[in-house]
Amino acid sequence: MKKRFVLVLAIILAFAIMMPACGGGGGDGGGGGEEPAAPPPAQEPAGDTGGDTGGVSNLEASLALYDTLEQVTGSDGQPLLIYGEARPVPPKPDDPDSLSEDDPLKYWNIEYAGRETDKVDMIPSPADGCIGKSIWIIGQSEHPYWSAVFNGVGVAADALQMDVTLKNPNGDLNQQNQLIDQAIAAGPDMIILSPLDSQASEQQFKKIYDAGIPAIAFNMVPSDAAMRYVLALTAPDDFGQFKKLGAFVADAVGGEAGVCYMCHLPGGSPYFARYSNVKALYATEYPGMKYLDHQSPGFEAPKAKQVVADWITRFGDELTVIVLSDDSAQGEGTSQAIKEAGREDIKVVAAGNSKVGMDLISSGGLFAITYQSAEADGAIAIRATADYFNGIPLDPCYYLPQAIITKDNVANYEPAQW
């Protein structure tokens, strides 16, 4: 009996000792037991601490990168991540009774597409920093210009510490649409797209928007309807830079000249920006710059040479200015025709700035070309993307910096990017 009593007592004492260790005791009378142990410190979300941020938040580290952005340059030594001038938008012309090639409303809709578009509700920025964000960039073709564009993307992505995936549809719209589907499936933080076709761009950007992925358009201007789904557009201001180029050569000849235009492919925005835009400028501000002819021979030097030779024969000394849409093949063929005809008095200006065009500037074959940094064309899109993730409100449009390149300053823009 005594042994049994001792055994029972031992069990009771053991149970009393175990009770606090099991968390089943008293508390504050609320019946909830002891307060649970504090959880481990919550880790920052992946998007909030990307990379080596030195203990500060991702947003703070991302904004600190802006302190050195002006020091980031392209292969030509020019600033790469600086926004250019965004021209004011003039009042929209009234709807005409009938549309024609010279209709001002048509030009307004092309030149200022997206600048005053009523957008759907944009996907809000997380405002948690750009470092570590994943970006898919879908370009257009294998042209050397695009190789330089992607070089600029790489430099900008390194400077802003973002991860980029570059895709090229080789000029095929169906392939570009497939790449958009791949991008959506991959679920990046942003998709940056240069649409191959303005009419198809509305469907492309709507698909991206409906997938919940923010998008930026770059390089080529989408349709105004497509811009409803786009955070912002980054692109060369083709209209603005050709207004400057047209005025530059007009001033050089005292506002008096016979002018021929070698156009881009008809129908696209470069056709209107580099031909109709200059023609309209002369009609309103330089009435002495007389229109003679315009042709669209494409981008083969022999065809360009033949067109210019015909112009020289047809117009003789009346022809003193030629405006080209391309400084490479068109520039090469034009300079050959002028040299063979002994007409070095003709001033030739062109869209630039390829190596061929810059060499022609140096040799005197071209009078002036526009500065259009292919590397900045890609880099500025990355800058706008960083702004978005850093909580900086975006403007509808960001243009590349502009300049006119002549024999006097061409060395400042060498080496050529493509």
Secondary structure, 3 states (H helix, E strand, C coil): CHHHHHHHHHHHHHHHHHHHHCCCCCCCCCCCCCCCCCCCCCCCCHHHCCCCCCCCCHHHHHHHHHHHHHHCECCCCCECCCCCCCCCCCCCCCCCCCCCCCCHHHHHHHHCCCCCCCCCCCCCCCCCCCCCCEEEEECCCCCHHHHHHHHHHHHHHHHHCCEEEEECCCCCHHHHHHHHHHHHHHCCCEEEECCCCHHHHHHHHHHHHHCCCCEEEECCCCCCCHHHHCCCEEECCHHHHHHHHHHHHHHHCCCCEEEEEECCCCCCHHHHHHHHHHHHHHHHHCCCEEEEEEECCCCCHHHHHHHHHHHHHHHHHHEEEEEECCCCHHHHHHHHHHHHHCCCCCEEEECCCCHHHHHHHHHCCCCEEECCCHHHHHHHHHHHHHHHHCCCCCCCEEECCCCEECCCCHHHHCCCCC
